[in-house]
Amino acid sequence: MAEEDYGSFVDWNQMGDLAKSSGPTKVDCKDLKEFKQMARQGYWVKNHKLRAQVYKQLIKAIPCRTVTPDAEVYRDLVGNSATKKPSSNIQLPDFVDGNPVPQYCLKAEAVASAHRIISCLAGQFPDISHCPSLPAVTSLLLHFSTDEAQCFEHVSRILACNDPDKRLLDQTFLAYESSCMTFGDLANKYCPAAHKLIITTAQDVLEVYADWQRWVLGDLPFSHVVRVLDVYLVEGYKILFRVAIALLKFYRRHKAGAQGGQDQQDSGKVKADIQAFVKGIASTITPDKLLEKAFSIRLFSRKEIALLQLANEKSLQQKGITVKHKCRNVHLALDPDTFSSELVSAKEMRNIWSWIPERFALCQPQLLFTTSTHGCSLTRFYSHCEGHEPTLLLIQTTDGDVCGAFLSTDWEERKRGGNTLSFFGTGECFVFRMKPEMERYEWVVIRHPELASSIKTQSQEDPASSEDQKSENSLQLSGKPAGDLSPFLSARHFNLNSKNTSMFMAGNFDSIIVGGGDGNALYIDSDLNHGHTSSCTTFDNPPLCAESFQVALLEVWGFQDAMAS
């Protein structure tokens, strides 16, 4: 078959070096692990025809539901598309959320073909309610299709994938929204410097992260996104997260070298700035460099993403957020008109809110306890805080320093140890200081993953392994619903070199403690009057203020469902 058959939709004048065909002409491979290695190395990157043949083989291997529309269905619907000029007036369905078809070096009439294909897909997949990445995926696959019908079949198989271990495209608002929350969690964890930049420059961090999929499928130039597609068709959805995190890291480096200040501005301007950077990335970063950065992230597994998605979806369902509301932004920031704290401003609290797991960021802060109202009593502290999970502890010293901790677990858990002081909590706990400067200190294992390994390490990167599903099921076994778990950061899920690395929080009748191992990040006495802070193994933090301090004011905040009527 002539090579042109796989490029009839392509404007070869725009393809640059990709228009030149060289390198291998066939792939003799059926093993998924070998395909994975070849995809990452770019084995077929210089041969358009070979790439098309590999895509066809990979997509054909996708497990699909029994009734999946194929090329013949498309031909029955639209006739022989080769003899018809596609209309450029076909409107894209609402579920693409206004995202256009990227041209990706296609001929003008090929974009119209993509519109016709997507229109037919909408008719064949009536359950799709939100799929903003579909135009980009359709446009990409047109490059490597002999006709519209083949492209339709390929996209149909991606949409009809029923392998729970190989998620490919979000097709509901619930799935898409939870993926945005999951990206926020991963950005917070894996690129804290870039995350801090977004906090500093954007008024609404979550609004910026809502575009994460479009950075990859929509804004990246063709030369880069097609390399992502190589790996995506082999390894699935997690590749999109990896690449988006890498883009965020590169964007932060780009801004660090730019002139001018980094004052907070409208979130729309930050989104536009990131979009412009991603669209122009080819001038500074090669496709291979982008993938190299994406795959350099450690302790980043499909299991972790699946657990975060599960927790975030449950959080959205519990709040009744399952469809898009045109007049309401589900990313609710705290209301500066109603928020009132004696310790931090609304802006400072918003910054803290950007650090917490996304499923709790949907909530509004609720003041549970304050020494100015409830007095300096540890008993009253417990009585007001028990039954709330998570909580945020804020402390102001008589020297004017402000520090605190995000605590993942209900203080009532302390009773499991009887009168013995015992630690509990999860690795989602962190400590921080606000004044004299703002800094967060996470669980040491997040920054130094070599201190621990996930119990099911062998299966994390093996998409063909059944052990991945088994380990996922085992992680959901708990006395609490899965939506209340701190996914992937419970100490029992890791082989820790030392118990000192998992001493998160503790309390008894005469003190509360946050962080342990060679010291405590925070120690407060029973009068809630005197305290100590030092470096500790669990958070690898410096003292959060003067090592011995007197408490001027202490507040505890809970998380109230902001969507409740």
C-alpha positions as a Python dict, from the first residue, in 0.01 Angstrom:
ca = {
    (1, 'M'): (0, 0, 0),
    (2, 'A'): (139, 340, -94),
    (3, 'E'): (254, 565, 183),
    (4, 'E'): (26, 845, 60),
    (5, 'D'): (-276, 632, 157),
    (6, 'Y'): (-191, 705, 519),
    (7, 'G'): (-136, 1075, 457),
    (8, 'S'): (-426, 1187, 238),
    (9, 'F'): (-547, 1429, 506),
    (10, 'V'): (-201, 1573, 577),
    (11, 'D'): (-65, 1905, 453),
    (12, 'W'): (290, 1781, 400),
    (13, 'N'): (422, 2134, 352),
    (14, 'Q'): (359, 2199, 721),
    (15, 'M'): (522, 1877, 844),
    (16, 'G'): (886, 1985, 822),
    (17, 'D'): (1128, 1703, 902),
    (18, 'L'): (836, 1470, 977),
    (19, 'A'): (756, 1470, 605),
    (20, 'K'): (1080, 1280, 539),
    (21, 'S'): (1042, 905, 572),
    (22, 'S'): (1338, 709, 708),
    (23, 'G'): (1429, 452, 970),
    (24, 'P'): (1267, 108, 1018),
    (25, 'T'): (990, 2, 785),
    (26, 'K'): (828, -270, 997),
    (27, 'V'): (780, -376, 1358),
    (28, 'D'): (796, -743, 1444),
    (29, 'C'): (657, -719, 1795),
    (30, 'K'): (352, -849, 1979),
    (31, 'D'): (475, -822, 2337),
    (32, 'L'): (328, -523, 2521),
    (33, 'K'): (641, -460, 2728),
    (34, 'E'): (851, -450, 2413),
    (35, 'F'): (601, -213, 2249),
    (36, 'K'): (626, 9, 2557),
    (37, 'Q'): (1003, 32, 2526),
    (38, 'M'): (988, 98, 2151),
    (39, 'A'): (722, 367, 2195),
    (40, 'R'): (925, 550, 2458),
    (41, 'Q'): (1239, 531, 2242),
    (42, 'G'): (1057, 658, 1931),
    (43, 'Y'): (1125, 350, 1718),
    (44, 'W'): (875, 448, 1446),
    (45, 'V'): (902, 826, 1482),
    (46, 'K'): (1066, 884, 1142),
    (47, 'N'): (833, 672, 932),
    (48, 'H'): (476, 800, 891),
    (49, 'K'): (350, 482, 726),
    (50, 'L'): (502, 258, 993),
    (51, 'R'): (358, 474, 1267),
    (52, 'A'): (14, 444, 1108),
    (53, 'Q'): (47, 66, 1089),
    (54, 'V'): (158, 44, 1453),
    (55, 'Y'): (-133, 263, 1564),
    (56, 'K'): (-373, 38, 1374),
    (57, 'Q'): (-227, -269, 1548),
    (58, 'L'): (-236, -109, 1894),
    (59, 'I'): (-591, 22, 1857),
    (60, 'K'): (-714, -311, 1723),
    (61, 'A'): (-577, -473, 2040),
    (62, 'I'): (-781, -245, 2270),
    (63, 'P'): (-1041, -457, 2455),
    (64, 'C'): (-1380, -309, 2371),
    (65, 'R'): (-1741, -368, 2458),
    (66, 'T'): (-1921, -621, 2240),
    (67, 'V'): (-2104, -373, 2017),
    (68, 'T'): (-1847, -120, 1898),
    (69, 'P'): (-1912, 83, 1581),
    (70, 'D'): (-1665, 9, 1301),
    (71, 'A'): (-1577, 152, 960),
    (72, 'E'): (-1875, -17, 793),
    (73, 'V'): (-2113, 155, 1034),
    (74, 'Y'): (-1963, 490, 934),
    (75, 'R'): (-1998, 413, 563),
    (76, 'D'): (-2361, 316, 617),
    (77, 'L'): (-2419, 646, 797),
    (78, 'V'): (-2249, 888, 559),
    (79, 'G'): (-2197, 688, 238),
    (80, 'N'): (-1864, 695, 58),
    (81, 'S'): (-1688, 988, 223),
    (82, 'A'): (-1414, 980, -41),
    (83, 'T'): (-1660, 1109, -301),
    (84, 'K'): (-1818, 1371, -77),
    (85, 'K'): (-1675, 1703, 25),
    (86, 'P'): (-1726, 1738, 400),
    (87, 'S'): (-1924, 2040, 509),
    (88, 'S'): (-1739, 2290, 724),
    (89, 'N'): (-2069, 2393, 881),
    (90, 'I'): (-2117, 2078, 1092),
    (91, 'Q'): (-2128, 2191, 1454),
    (92, 'L'): (-1933, 2005, 1718),
    (93, 'P'): (-2147, 1850, 1994),
    (94, 'D'): (-2182, 2029, 2327),
    (95, 'F'): (-1984, 1760, 2509),
    (96, 'V'): (-1653, 1885, 2362),
    (97, 'D'): (-1704, 2195, 2581),
    (98, 'G'): (-1617, 2442, 2308),
    (99, 'N'): (-1278, 2287, 2225),
    (100, 'P'): (-1204, 2323, 1852),
    (101, 'V'): (-1046, 2062, 1626),
    (102, 'P'): (-670, 2137, 1626),
    (103, 'Q'): (-535, 2161, 1271),
    (104, 'Y'): (-217, 1961, 1352),
    (105, 'C'): (-74, 2009, 999),
    (106, 'L'): (-396, 1882, 839),
    (107, 'K'): (-548, 2016, 521),
    (108, 'A'): (-837, 2258, 571),
    (109, 'E'): (-1087, 2005, 437),
    (110, 'A'): (-950, 1744, 681),
    (111, 'V'): (-1063, 1959, 972),
    (112, 'A'): (-1412, 1948, 822),
    (113, 'S'): (-1376, 1569, 801),
    (114, 'A'): (-1299, 1561, 1170),
    (115, 'H'): (-1620, 1755, 1237),
    (116, 'R'): (-1820, 1496, 1043),
    (117, 'I'): (-1652, 1205, 1224),
    (118, 'I'): (-1717, 1359, 1568),
    (119, 'S'): (-2080, 1425, 1472),
    (120, 'C'): (-2123, 1057, 1387),
    (121, 'L'): (-1946, 952, 1707),
    (122, 'A'): (-2194, 1162, 1907),
    (123, 'G'): (-2480, 967, 1751),
    (124, 'Q'): (-2320, 628, 1817),
    (125, 'F'): (-2213, 706, 2175),
    (126, 'P'): (-2517, 876, 2334),
    (127, 'D'): (-2377, 818, 2686),
    (128, 'I'): (-2094, 1066, 2630),
    (129, 'S'): (-2174, 1382, 2824),
    (130, 'H'): (-1834, 1552, 2851),
    (131, 'C'): (-1531, 1471, 2636),
    (132, 'P'): (-1328, 1786, 2561),
    (133, 'S'): (-1024, 1589, 2436),
    (134, 'L'): (-1216, 1415, 2155),
    (135, 'P'): (-1147, 1680, 1884),
    (136, 'A'): (-769, 1656, 1940),
    (137, 'V'): (-766, 1275, 1940),
    (138, 'T'): (-978, 1263, 1623),
    (139, 'S'): (-753, 1514, 1448),
    (140, 'L'): (-440, 1319, 1543),
    (141, 'L'): (-575, 986, 1424),
    (142, 'L'): (-683, 1137, 1090),
    (143, 'H'): (-311, 1175, 1017),
    (144, 'F'): (-272, 800, 1027),
    (145, 'S'): (-598, 685, 865),
    (146, 'T'): (-661, 590, 506),
    (147, 'D'): (-1010, 744, 513),
    (148, 'E'): (-1271, 891, 747),
    (149, 'A'): (-1426, 550, 812),
    (150, 'Q'): (-1101, 406, 946),
    (151, 'C'): (-1049, 710, 1169),
    (152, 'F'): (-1406, 671, 1297),
    (153, 'E'): (-1339, 307, 1384),
    (154, 'H'): (-1014, 388, 1563),
    (155, 'V'): (-1170, 661, 1776),
    (156, 'S'): (-1471, 437, 1845),
    (157, 'R'): (-1245, 166, 1986),
    (158, 'I'): (-1074, 420, 2214),
    (159, 'L'): (-1414, 540, 2339),
    (160, 'A'): (-1545, 183, 2379),
    (161, 'C'): (-1243, 56, 2574),
    (162, 'N'): (-1368, -157, 2865),
    (163, 'D'): (-1035, -248, 3024),
    (164, 'P'): (-1044, -100, 3378),
    (165, 'D'): (-663, -94, 3382),
    (166, 'K'): (-635, 105, 3059),
    (167, 'R'): (-843, 418, 3091),
    (168, 'L'): (-812, 630, 2776),
    (169, 'L'): (-1061, 920, 2754),
    (170, 'D'): (-1286, 1093, 3007),
    (171, 'Q'): (-1644, 1081, 2879),
    (172, 'T'): (-1843, 1233, 3168),
    (173, 'F'): (-1813, 1558, 3357),
    (174, 'L'): (-1762, 1364, 3680),
    (175, 'A'): (-1463, 1178, 3535),
    (176, 'Y'): (-1317, 1493, 3380),
    (177, 'E'): (-1363, 1708, 3689),
    (178, 'S'): (-1210, 1444, 3915),
    (179, 'S'): (-914, 1422, 3675),
    (180, 'C'): (-859, 1797, 3717),
    (181, 'M'): (-864, 1753, 4094),
    (182, 'T'): (-624, 1460, 4064),
    (183, 'F'): (-390, 1669, 3853),
    (184, 'G'): (-396, 1935, 4123),
    (185, 'D'): (-303, 1671, 4383),
    (186, 'L'): (-18, 1542, 4167),
    (187, 'A'): (111, 1892, 4085),
    (188, 'N'): (105, 1977, 4455),
    (189, 'K'): (305, 1664, 4529),
    (190, 'Y'): (545, 1626, 4237),
    (191, 'C'): (627, 1983, 4134),
    (192, 'P'): (583, 2199, 4445),
    (193, 'A'): (795, 2483, 4304),
    (194, 'A'): (573, 2515, 3995),
    (195, 'H'): (262, 2474, 4210),
    (196, 'K'): (383, 2755, 4434),
    (197, 'L'): (432, 2974, 4125),
    (198, 'I'): (69, 2916, 4020),
    (199, 'I'): (-48, 2994, 4375),
    (200, 'T'): (148, 3318, 4367),
    (201, 'T'): (38, 3436, 4024),
    (202, 'A'): (-320, 3310, 3979),
    (203, 'Q'): (-624, 3411, 4177),
    (204, 'D'): (-784, 3069, 4123),
    (205, 'V'): (-536, 2780, 4108),
    (206, 'L'): (-802, 2521, 4032),
    (207, 'E'): (-928, 2720, 3734),
    (208, 'V'): (-577, 2711, 3588),
    (209, 'Y'): (-545, 2335, 3640),
    (210, 'A'): (-882, 2276, 3474),
    (211, 'D'): (-696, 2317, 3142),
    (212, 'W'): (-439, 2045, 3209),
    (213, 'Q'): (-567, 1802, 2945),
    (214, 'R'): (-584, 2073, 2682),
    (215, 'W'): (-215, 2154, 2738),
    (216, 'V'): (-137, 1803, 2610),
    (217, 'L'): (-426, 1737, 2371),
    (218, 'G'): (-481, 2068, 2199),
    (219, 'D'): (-198, 2311, 2271),
    (220, 'L'): (117, 2103, 2213),
    (221, 'P'): (253, 2129, 1857),
    (222, 'F'): (207, 1823, 1638),
    (223, 'S'): (572, 1715, 1659),
    (224, 'H'): (539, 1684, 2037),
    (225, 'V'): (185, 1556, 2079),
    (226, 'V'): (239, 1274, 1829),
    (227, 'R'): (525, 1146, 2045),
    (228, 'V'): (286, 1155, 2340),
    (229, 'L'): (33, 960, 2131),
    (230, 'D'): (298, 693, 2061),
    (231, 'V'): (320, 615, 2431),
    (232, 'Y'): (-43, 691, 2519),
    (233, 'L'): (-175, 415, 2292),
    (234, 'V'): (52, 165, 2468),
    (235, 'E'): (38, 280, 2831),
    (236, 'G'): (-291, 467, 2860),
    (237, 'Y'): (-421, 767, 3050),
    (238, 'K'): (-144, 814, 3306),
    (239, 'I'): (86, 938, 3027),
    (240, 'L'): (-129, 1250, 2998),
    (241, 'F'): (-69, 1325, 3366),
    (242, 'R'): (304, 1268, 3332),
    (243, 'V'): (337, 1499, 3032),
    (244, 'A'): (120, 1771, 3187),
    (245, 'I'): (333, 1764, 3504),
    (246, 'A'): (645, 1792, 3287),
    (247, 'L'): (493, 2089, 3104),
    (248, 'L'): (422, 2259, 3436),
    (249, 'K'): (784, 2205, 3542),
    (250, 'F'): (915, 2354, 3216),
    (251, 'Y'): (673, 2647, 3245),
    (252, 'R'): (806, 2725, 3591),
    (253, 'R'): (1163, 2720, 3457),
    (254, 'H'): (1055, 2947, 3171),
    (255, 'K'): (902, 3199, 3414),
    (256, 'A'): (1208, 3187, 3640),
    (257, 'G'): (1417, 3312, 3348),
    (258, 'A'): (1168, 3575, 3238),
    (259, 'Q'): (1194, 3941, 3326),
    (260, 'G'): (941, 4117, 3543),
    (261, 'G'): (757, 4045, 3865),
    (262, 'Q'): (516, 3770, 3950),
    (263, 'D'): (223, 3965, 4093),
    (264, 'Q'): (-110, 3790, 4131),
    (265, 'Q'): (-334, 3837, 3832),
    (266, 'D'): (-658, 3718, 3677),
    (267, 'S'): (-655, 3338, 3637),
    (268, 'G'): (-753, 3374, 3273),
    (269, 'K'): (-428, 3558, 3202),
    (270, 'V'): (-225, 3283, 3368),
    (271, 'K'): (-412, 3019, 3164),
    (272, 'A'): (-341, 3213, 2845),
    (273, 'D'): (27, 3249, 2941),
    (274, 'I'): (63, 2872, 2996),
    (275, 'Q'): (-120, 2804, 2671),
    (276, 'A'): (113, 3036, 2478),
    (277, 'F'): (417, 2870, 2637),
    (278, 'V'): (296, 2519, 2547),
    (279, 'K'): (212, 2619, 2190),
    (280, 'G'): (560, 2764, 2146),
    (281, 'I'): (748, 2490, 2330),
    (282, 'A'): (917, 2359, 2014),
    (283, 'S'): (1157, 2654, 2015),
    (284, 'T'): (1323, 2542, 2339),
    (285, 'I'): (1228, 2181, 2420),
    (286, 'T'): (1238, 1879, 2190),
    (287, 'P'): (974, 1605, 2200),
    (288, 'D'): (1227, 1359, 2344),
    (289, 'K'): (1327, 1607, 2615),
    (290, 'L'): (961, 1648, 2711),
    (291, 'L'): (912, 1271, 2743),
    (292, 'E'): (1240, 1235, 2930),
    (293, 'K'): (1116, 1484, 3188),
    (294, 'A'): (776, 1312, 3205),
    (295, 'F'): (926, 972, 3277),
    (296, 'S'): (1178, 1103, 3529),
    (297, 'I'): (907, 1149, 3795),
    (298, 'R'): (957, 888, 4065),
    (299, 'L'): (694, 690, 4257),
    (300, 'F'): (425, 785, 4001),
    (301, 'S'): (203, 484, 3931),
    (302, 'R'): (-126, 394, 3770),
    (303, 'K'): (-240, 269, 4109),
    (304, 'E'): (-177, 606, 4269),
    (305, 'I'): (-375, 785, 3999),
    (306, 'A'): (-662, 534, 4022),
    (307, 'L'): (-690, 577, 4398),
    (308, 'L'): (-686, 955, 4373),
    (309, 'Q'): (-948, 947, 4097),
    (310, 'L'): (-1168, 721, 4310),
    (311, 'A'): (-1144, 947, 4613),
    (312, 'N'): (-1205, 1264, 4410),
    (313, 'E'): (-1501, 1116, 4223),
    (314, 'K'): (-1660, 1010, 4552),
    (315, 'S'): (-1603, 1358, 4691),
    (316, 'L'): (-1777, 1516, 4390),
    (317, 'Q'): (-2066, 1268, 4405),
    (318, 'Q'): (-2118, 1335, 4774),
    (319, 'K'): (-2145, 1705, 4690),
    (320, 'G'): (-2386, 1641, 4404),
    (321, 'I'): (-2140, 1755, 4136),
    (322, 'T'): (-2186, 1511, 3849),
    (323, 'V'): (-2278, 1741, 3560),
    (324, 'K'): (-2150, 2078, 3447),
    (325, 'H'): (-2338, 2378, 3582),
    (326, 'K'): (-2305, 2672, 3347),
    (327, 'C'): (-2375, 2928, 3618),
    (328, 'R'): (-2169, 2778, 3896),
    (329, 'N'): (-1800, 2712, 3923),
    (330, 'V'): (-1747, 2390, 4113),
    (331, 'H'): (-1398, 2504, 4212),
    (332, 'L'): (-1518, 2701, 4511),
    (333, 'A'): (-1257, 2916, 4680),
    (334, 'L'): (-1328, 3047, 5027),
    (335, 'D'): (-1537, 3362, 5035),
    (336, 'P'): (-1323, 3659, 5151),
    (337, 'D'): (-1640, 3844, 5252),
    (338, 'T'): (-1740, 3582, 5508),
    (339, 'F'): (-1406, 3433, 5613),
    (340, 'S'): (-1277, 3562, 5946),
    (341, 'S'): (-970, 3448, 6136),
    (342, 'E'): (-766, 3622, 6403),
    (343, 'L'): (-450, 3453, 6270),
    (344, 'V'): (-450, 3462, 5890),
    (345, 'S'): (-601, 3673, 5615),
    (346, 'A'): (-837, 3535, 5350),
    (347, 'K'): (-551, 3544, 5097),
    (348, 'E'): (-324, 3347, 5331),
    (349, 'M'): (-598, 3092, 5394),
    (350, 'R'): (-649, 3055, 5018),
    (351, 'N'): (-280, 2976, 4987),
    (352, 'I'): (-312, 2707, 5253),
    (353, 'W'): (-622, 2575, 5074),
    (354, 'S'): (-416, 2530, 4758),
    (355, 'W'): (-190, 2287, 4947),
    (356, 'I'): (-459, 2050, 5070),
    (357, 'P'): (-586, 1746, 4873),
    (358, 'E'): (-827, 1855, 4601),
    (359, 'R'): (-1125, 1659, 4736),
    (360, 'F'): (-1116, 1880, 5047),
    (361, 'A'): (-1046, 2201, 4857),
    (362, 'L'): (-1411, 2188, 4746),
    (363, 'C'): (-1503, 2259, 5108),
    (364, 'Q'): (-1524, 2587, 5296),
    (365, 'P'): (-1323, 2644, 5615),
    (366, 'Q'): (-1528, 2602, 5933),
    (367, 'L'): (-1392, 2732, 6263),
    (368, 'L'): (-1412, 2448, 6517),
    (369, 'F'): (-1206, 2575, 6806),
    (370, 'T'): (-1027, 2892, 6909),
    (371, 'T'): (-858, 2968, 7240),
    (372, 'S'): (-998, 3322, 7230),
    (373, 'T'): (-1352, 3180, 7260),
    (374, 'H'): (-1320, 2830, 7404),
    (375, 'G'): (-1030, 2890, 7641),
    (376, 'C'): (-694, 2719, 7685),
    (377, 'S'): (-811, 2366, 7756),
    (378, 'L'): (-693, 2050, 7583),
    (379, 'T'): (-1015, 1875, 7690),
    (380, 'R'): (-1225, 2137, 7513),
    (381, 'F'): (-988, 2119, 7215),
    (382, 'Y'): (-1063, 1748, 7177),
    (383, 'S'): (-1437, 1787, 7236),
    (384, 'H'): (-1467, 2045, 6958),
    (385, 'C'): (-1236, 1868, 6709),
    (386, 'E'): (-1343, 1505, 6746),
    (387, 'G'): (-1568, 1387, 6467),
    (388, 'H'): (-1401, 1616, 6213),
    (389, 'E'): (-1159, 1489, 5950),
    (390, 'P'): (-935, 1644, 5828),
    (391, 'T'): (-854, 1950, 6039),
    (392, 'L'): (-623, 2248, 6007),
    (393, 'L'): (-427, 2365, 6311),
    (394, 'L'): (-309, 2729, 6325),
    (395, 'I'): (-85, 2871, 6598),
    (396, 'Q'): (32, 3226, 6662),
    (397, 'T'): (315, 3275, 6909),
    (398, 'T'): (365, 3573, 7137),
    (399, 'D'): (655, 3669, 6907),
    (400, 'G'): (407, 3709, 6618),
    (401, 'D'): (512, 3396, 6425),
    (402, 'V'): (234, 3187, 6266),
    (403, 'C'): (269, 2817, 6191),
    (404, 'G'): (47, 2511, 6181),
    (405, 'A'): (-37, 2171, 6039),
    (406, 'F'): (-282, 1998, 5808),
    (407, 'L'): (-395, 1685, 5994),
    (408, 'S'): (-554, 1409, 5789),
    (409, 'T'): (-718, 1206, 6066),
    (410, 'D'): (-986, 1254, 6331),
    (411, 'W'): (-836, 1329, 6675),
    (412, 'E'): (-1066, 1059, 6816),
    (413, 'E'): (-821, 804, 6673),
    (414, 'R'): (-590, 882, 6966),
    (415, 'K'): (-822, 678, 7191),
    (416, 'R'): (-719, 356, 7018),
    (417, 'G'): (-396, 367, 7215),
    (418, 'G'): (-572, 404, 7550),
    (419, 'N'): (-364, 622, 7780),
    (420, 'T'): (-49, 543, 7582),
    (421, 'L'): (73, 816, 7349),
    (422, 'S'): (68, 661, 7002),
    (423, 'F'): (99, 810, 6656),
    (424, 'F'): (-166, 791, 6384),
    (425, 'G'): (-256, 977, 6064),
    (426, 'T'): (-136, 947, 5703),
    (427, 'G'): (124, 1095, 5472),
    (428, 'E'): (-120, 1360, 5357),
    (429, 'C'): (-39, 1544, 5681),
    (430, 'F'): (201, 1835, 5650),
    (431, 'V'): (334, 2121, 5864),
    (432, 'F'): (393, 2479, 5758),
    (433, 'R'): (481, 2828, 5866),
    (434, 'M'): (309, 3146, 5743),
    (435, 'K'): (515, 3415, 5911),
    (436, 'P'): (780, 3542, 5877),
    (437, 'E'): (763, 3352, 5542),
    (438, 'M'): (531, 3096, 5388),
    (439, 'E'): (670, 2743, 5361),
    (440, 'R'): (524, 2391, 5368),
    (441, 'Y'): (698, 2070, 5481),
    (442, 'E'): (542, 1747, 5353),
    (443, 'W'): (593, 1387, 5451),
    (444, 'V'): (961, 1310, 5397),
    (445, 'V'): (877, 1008, 5178),
    (446, 'I'): (719, 1237, 4916),
    (447, 'R'): (1045, 1427, 4868),
    (448, 'H'): (1269, 1127, 4928),
    (449, 'P'): (1089, 821, 4785),
    (450, 'E'): (1404, 614, 4831),
    (451, 'L'): (1308, 595, 5201),
    (452, 'A'): (1014, 372, 5113),
    (453, 'S'): (877, 154, 4841),
    (454, 'S'): (518, 74, 4762),
    (455, 'I'): (426, -276, 4873),
    (456, 'K'): (316, -380, 4523),
    (457, 'T'): (608, -229, 4335),
    (458, 'Q'): (629, -494, 4062),
    (459, 'S'): (286, -425, 3925),
    (460, 'Q'): (293, -47, 3923),
    (461, 'E'): (439, -6, 3577),
    (462, 'D'): (317, -332, 3423),
    (463, 'P'): (-10, -264, 3240),
    (464, 'A'): (-57, -634, 3167),
    (465, 'S'): (-22, -746, 3529),
    (466, 'S'): (-329, -871, 3713),
    (467, 'E'): (-152, -796, 4041),
    (468, 'D'): (-223, -426, 3985),
    (469, 'Q'): (-594, -485, 4020),
    (470, 'K'): (-543, -710, 4322),
    (471, 'S'): (-336, -451, 4504),
    (472, 'E'): (-590, -181, 4422),
    (473, 'N'): (-866, -389, 4574),
    (474, 'S'): (-663, -456, 4886),
    (475, 'L'): (-603, -84, 4936),
    (476, 'Q'): (-975, -21, 4955),
    (477, 'L'): (-1029, -260, 5246),
    (478, 'S'): (-1076, -42, 5550),
    (479, 'G'): (-1320, 38, 5824),
    (480, 'K'): (-1405, 362, 5647),
    (481, 'P'): (-1559, 424, 5304),
    (482, 'A'): (-1306, 465, 5022),
    (483, 'G'): (-1407, 829, 4987),
    (484, 'D'): (-1281, 901, 5338),
    (485, 'L'): (-942, 737, 5289),
    (486, 'S'): (-622, 928, 5231),
    (487, 'P'): (-536, 730, 4917),
    (488, 'F'): (-183, 598, 4857),
    (489, 'L'): (-37, 782, 5157),
    (490, 'S'): (-129, 552, 5444),
    (491, 'A'): (195, 428, 5599),
    (492, 'R'): (73, 66, 5579),
    (493, 'H'): (92, 89, 5199),
    (494, 'F'): (470, 137, 5211),
    (495, 'N'): (776, -55, 5318),
    (496, 'L'): (931, 207, 5546),
    (497, 'N'): (1293, 189, 5648),
    (498, 'S'): (1209, 340, 5987),
    (499, 'K'): (894, 400, 6190),
    (500, 'N'): (1030, 749, 6256),
    (501, 'T'): (928, 842, 5901),
    (502, 'S'): (556, 783, 5973),
    (503, 'M'): (497, 958, 6307),
    (504, 'F'): (231, 1203, 6187),
    (505, 'M'): (14, 1306, 6484),
    (506, 'A'): (-46, 1199, 6843),
    (507, 'G'): (-234, 1317, 7150),
    (508, 'N'): (-327, 1226, 7505),
    (509, 'F'): (-450, 1401, 7818),
    (510, 'D'): (-143, 1623, 7860),
    (511, 'S'): (-22, 1714, 7507),
    (512, 'I'): (-72, 1711, 7132),
    (513, 'I'): (216, 1629, 6899),
    (514, 'V'): (264, 1667, 6525),
    (515, 'G'): (563, 1493, 6364),
    (516, 'G'): (810, 1263, 6532),
    (517, 'G'): (1149, 1101, 6508),
    (518, 'D'): (1446, 1285, 6661),
    (519, 'G'): (1217, 1567, 6771),
    (520, 'N'): (867, 1699, 6709),
    (521, 'A'): (756, 1951, 6449),
    (522, 'L'): (501, 2075, 6703),
    (523, 'Y'): (442, 1995, 7070),
    (524, 'I'): (167, 2178, 7264),
    (525, 'D'): (105, 2125, 7635),
    (526, 'S'): (-228, 2053, 7806),
    (527, 'D'): (-288, 2421, 7880),
    (528, 'L'): (-247, 2507, 7511),
    (529, 'N'): (-14, 2772, 7639),
    (530, 'H'): (343, 2653, 7588),
    (531, 'G'): (496, 2471, 7296),
    (532, 'H'): (813, 2344, 7135),
    (533, 'T'): (918, 2298, 6774),
    (534, 'S'): (1221, 2128, 6625),
    (535, 'S'): (1327, 1936, 6319),
    (536, 'C'): (1176, 1588, 6292),
    (537, 'T'): (1228, 1285, 6073),
    (538, 'T'): (869, 1255, 5952),
    (539, 'F'): (856, 1597, 5785),
    (540, 'D'): (1227, 1678, 5757),
    (541, 'N'): (1143, 2031, 5866),
    (542, 'P'): (1341, 2302, 6041),
    (543, 'P'): (1191, 2456, 6358),
    (544, 'L'): (870, 2631, 6252),
    (545, 'C'): (934, 2926, 6485),
    (546, 'A'): (1136, 2986, 6804),
    (547, 'E'): (1212, 2638, 6940),
    (548, 'S'): (1042, 2714, 7272),
    (549, 'F'): (742, 2941, 7238),
    (550, 'Q'): (433, 3067, 7414),
    (551, 'V'): (97, 3036, 7238),
    (552, 'A'): (-81, 3367, 7190),
    (553, 'L'): (-372, 3217, 6995),
    (554, 'L'): (-464, 2876, 6858),
    (555, 'E'): (-734, 2796, 6602),
    (556, 'V'): (-860, 2469, 6453),
    (557, 'W'): (-1050, 2470, 6126),
    (558, 'G'): (-1264, 2196, 5978),
    (559, 'F'): (-1389, 2141, 5625),
    (560, 'Q'): (-1754, 2217, 5559),
    (561, 'D'): (-1935, 2094, 5249),
    (562, 'A'): (-1958, 2410, 5040),
    (563, 'M'): (-2222, 2259, 4812),
    (564, 'A'): (-2468, 2194, 5096),
    (565, 'S'): (-2776, 2405, 5085),
}
